Amino acid sequence: MWIERSMFVPCGVVRRGVEISECNRYEPHTDIPSDIETEQDRVFFIKAIAQFMATKAHIKLNTKKLYQADGYAVKELLKITSVLYNAMKTKRMEGPEIEEEDTSKFKFDLGSKIADLKAARHLASEITSKGASLYDLLGKEVELRELRMEAIARPLEINEAEKVMKIAVKDILAQIQRTKDLLNNVASDEANLETKIEKRKSELERNQKRLQTLQSVRPAFMDEYEKIEEELQKQYDTYLEKFRNLAYLEQQLEDHHRMEQERFEEAENTLRLMQSKLKEEEKRLLKNGSNDDSDLEIQEDDESDSEIEDRRLSKPRTALEALMEGRPRKRVVGTMQGGDTDDDQGSEESEIDMDDDEDDDEDVEDESVALSPTKASQRARKPEPLEESDNDF
């Protein structure tokens, strides 16, 4: 006992001061016994300290290690002192720095925890709704309490309870049987599926082997097929080329027909203009010739009329020739009218007609040139008046 007292009394005194000071920091009004004279008092003291720290600070202490008062006891004491030291350390920090850190943390957390804010709002709404429903249920508690007490006070009939229990047991047994049947069916279905899977795998392997054999073997008609395919490609290329040429030639033919039609219409318009001019000139000449009264003048007028007719016939032809001079000479085969012609005589007759037309055009040009000076002299010569025209009567 003396050895125990000599070992534990100094440590117990120190431990008592530390523990009491620490406990007073957590709870100043705590009543912890300070007697450690006897072994029972020391045990009670350590248990009280451990219980207090477990309830107030949520720190679990090992009483056996504390009672030994060695290095392990120091580790247990560090659990308490570290908490107190951190609290004192944070308290010594400056106020403005703490405020700045708090504001910065608040700004940082405000943007990163919007989801938490929404969840808090949702929970607040749920709390209000649950509180309202709880308030309503508590208002009905008086009636429900009476009904509950009546149900509890009512004596149960053993026969009815037994019947209900038997029915419940039967239902449970039926459910168990159904689940067993399902399990058995699952097992049988699993076996069937496994057999089907095996069959499918074997079929797949056979088909893969067959595919490999077919891919390795070259068909006998493959060379001929490739040759025919190349020929078909060549024929298709020639077809495309001929089709494009045909389309181009058809377009050129349409353009040529259109140009010929435009030239023909232009020639017809010029002929109409020339005819109208000739008619006007003829009318003017007829008016001038009607003023002469002598027979000689009448005879001259007849001659002039014949000359005018010749000139009228020659002028359209010369105008047509002048119009045709600007165009290149082409060999025309056939006629403008759509009549039926023989194949044997068509080309020869068309050439003969073209030669005759050219000869006629040259004759008309010569006649027009020969008649032009006589017409000019007749226009320049004025009709002479007849003397003694009254004596003829």
Order of alpha helices (4+ residues) and beta strands (2+ residues): alpha-alpha-alpha-alpha-alpha-alpha-alpha-alpha-alpha-alpha-alpha
